[in-house]
Each structure stands twice: as C-alpha cells, then as structure tokens.
C-alpha cells in the first residue's frame, strides 16, 4: 500500500478523485513597470504530480501591454515567456533545469520574483487531462 492512504474500514484511497488528478497552476503576469504595479495576464503554468506533467501556455496581447507602457521591450517579454515554456518542456530548452523533475521545475518557476514576468499565487483543481486544463485556463484567464 505504499503511496496510498487507508480510508475507513480498510478501503484504499488513491490520488484520484472520481478519475481526476490533482493539479496546480499559476498565472504568468507581465508587470512592465514594477513601481506602478499594473499588469496583464500572459500565461499559465500547470503542474500535475500524478502525471509528472508541467507545461506553460502563453499568449501576449501586445496592444494591452503597450497601453500600460509604450516603451516596454515587447521582444524581451516574449523571450522571457518563451524561457518559461522552455523550462517546462525540459531538454535543451530548459538549460540547467533540464535534469530537474517536473515538480522542481514548477516550484522554481512559481517562486516570487521582481522581474517583468512574474508568477501569481498557486491554485489547485482536479483534472482528467492537464494539457487540456492548461489550454482551458489560458482561454479563461489570459485570452
């Protein structure tokens, strides 16, 4: 019974909830002028431990970003968002993080920072497919 909890009367409880796995996610916010605190949502990072899954989906609305700061380095923001996607994807794009497991990469990405691309707080949910959940959250919270 390693990795399982025992419920009442000896029945087992797995990590599944009605066929769904627990997942965590955080929004990626772009804060072009940290001193003003204005931001736009530009992506989401989704992590599902049970599936060893971590993925970032991004969408940058340039018009909204430029409305906050007409001098913002749009290509620099795109590069930063692309770096987050690369770290999630693993392999060469992840750089030094390539050897880390999905959970460690997610925790590193959601650590608070004072850069132009910042993670929001972590939220949780249940899903049957974390990749579909990432797209759903991108549509709901970013686009």
PLY file of the C-alpha trace (Angstrom):
ply
format ascii 1.0
element vertex 143
property float x
property float y
property float z
element edge 142
property int vertex1
property int vertex2
end_header
0.00 0.00 0.00
2.95 2.33 -0.49
1.83 5.75 -1.67
-1.79 5.19 -0.65
-3.81 6.26 2.32
-6.17 3.91 4.10
-9.73 5.16 4.47
-12.30 3.85 6.92
-12.80 0.10 7.19
-9.63 -0.74 5.28
-10.59 0.62 1.85
-7.83 2.41 -0.05
-7.86 5.98 -1.28
-5.61 6.73 -4.26
-4.56 10.14 -5.54
-7.52 10.06 -7.91
-10.78 11.85 -7.24
-13.56 10.34 -9.39
-10.99 9.59 -12.08
-9.39 13.02 -11.85
-5.90 14.02 -10.70
-4.97 16.99 -8.52
-3.18 19.75 -10.42
-1.70 23.12 -9.51
-1.44 26.23 -11.63
-0.18 29.78 -11.50
-0.77 32.69 -13.83
2.16 34.40 -15.50
1.78 38.15 -15.20
3.66 40.81 -17.14
4.43 43.85 -15.00
6.12 46.35 -17.33
6.70 48.98 -14.63
7.04 47.29 -11.26
6.79 50.61 -9.42
3.26 51.15 -10.79
2.02 47.62 -10.09
-0.03 47.44 -13.31
-0.08 44.06 -15.02
-1.62 41.86 -17.66
-2.01 38.09 -17.61
0.18 36.48 -20.26
0.23 32.79 -19.49
-0.37 29.90 -17.17
1.90 27.19 -15.75
0.18 23.88 -14.94
1.69 21.07 -12.85
0.23 17.62 -12.16
2.38 15.47 -9.90
0.47 12.25 -10.65
1.21 12.63 -14.36
4.73 14.09 -13.95
3.40 16.93 -16.08
4.45 20.56 -16.20
3.58 22.89 -19.05
3.34 26.61 -19.74
0.95 28.13 -22.22
1.41 31.80 -23.08
-0.37 34.49 -25.06
0.90 38.08 -25.16
-1.61 40.80 -26.01
0.81 43.44 -27.30
-1.81 46.19 -27.51
-2.76 45.79 -23.85
0.90 45.63 -22.84
1.78 48.76 -24.80
-1.20 50.56 -23.26
0.45 50.05 -19.86
3.90 51.09 -21.05
4.52 52.30 -24.62
8.29 51.87 -24.09
8.21 48.23 -22.96
10.59 45.80 -24.67
7.97 43.52 -26.27
10.58 41.15 -27.72
12.23 40.90 -24.30
8.88 39.96 -22.75
8.31 37.37 -25.48
11.78 35.93 -24.79
11.05 35.70 -21.05
7.73 33.93 -21.70
9.48 31.60 -24.14
12.08 30.78 -21.49
9.30 29.70 -19.11
7.85 27.46 -21.83
11.33 26.02 -22.44
11.94 25.23 -18.78
8.61 23.41 -18.64
9.36 21.46 -21.83
12.70 20.21 -20.48
15.52 19.11 -22.71
17.97 21.61 -24.15
15.47 24.48 -23.88
15.44 24.07 -20.08
19.16 24.77 -19.66
20.40 23.74 -16.21
16.86 22.83 -15.16
16.75 20.02 -17.76
17.87 17.45 -15.19
15.19 18.50 -12.68
11.89 16.69 -12.40
8.61 18.39 -13.33
7.78 19.34 -9.74
11.12 21.01 -9.10
10.87 23.00 -12.37
7.32 24.12 -11.42
8.40 25.21 -7.92
11.33 27.17 -9.36
9.06 28.91 -11.90
6.46 29.92 -9.31
8.95 31.37 -6.82
8.22 35.06 -6.23
10.42 37.47 -8.16
10.58 41.15 -9.04
11.08 40.85 -12.79
8.88 41.90 -15.68
7.34 38.38 -15.89
6.07 37.27 -12.50
4.15 34.22 -11.30
0.87 34.69 -9.48
-0.28 32.66 -6.49
-0.73 28.91 -6.88
-4.24 27.49 -7.19
-5.36 23.85 -7.29
-8.01 21.81 -9.03
-8.90 18.39 -10.39
-8.50 17.29 -13.99
-8.60 14.25 -16.23
-6.13 15.85 -18.66
-3.65 18.53 -17.51
-2.79 19.59 -21.09
-6.44 20.32 -21.83
-6.67 22.11 -18.48
-3.72 24.34 -19.44
-5.47 25.39 -22.64
-8.78 25.92 -20.81
-7.10 28.14 -18.21
-5.28 30.11 -20.91
-8.61 30.79 -22.66
-10.40 31.62 -19.40
-7.76 33.76 -17.67
-5.47 35.18 -20.34
-7.04 35.49 -23.80
0 1
1 2
2 3
3 4
4 5
5 6
6 7
7 8
8 9
9 10
10 11
11 12
12 13
13 14
14 15
15 16
16 17
17 18
18 19
19 20
20 21
21 22
22 23
23 24
24 25
25 26
26 27
27 28
28 29
29 30
30 31
31 32
32 33
33 34
34 35
35 36
36 37
37 38
38 39
39 40
40 41
41 42
42 43
43 44
44 45
45 46
46 47
47 48
48 49
49 50
50 51
51 52
52 53
53 54
54 55
55 56
56 57
57 58
58 59
59 60
60 61
61 62
62 63
63 64
64 65
65 66
66 67
67 68
68 69
69 70
70 71
71 72
72 73
73 74
74 75
75 76
76 77
77 78
78 79
79 80
80 81
81 82
82 83
83 84
84 85
85 86
86 87
87 88
88 89
89 90
90 91
91 92
92 93
93 94
94 95
95 96
96 97
97 98
98 99
99 100
100 101
101 102
102 103
103 104
104 105
105 106
106 107
107 108
108 109
109 110
110 111
111 112
112 113
113 114
114 115
115 116
116 117
117 118
118 119
119 120
120 121
121 122
122 123
123 124
124 125
125 126
126 127
127 128
128 129
129 130
130 131
131 132
132 133
133 134
134 135
135 136
136 137
137 138
138 139
139 140
140 141
141 142
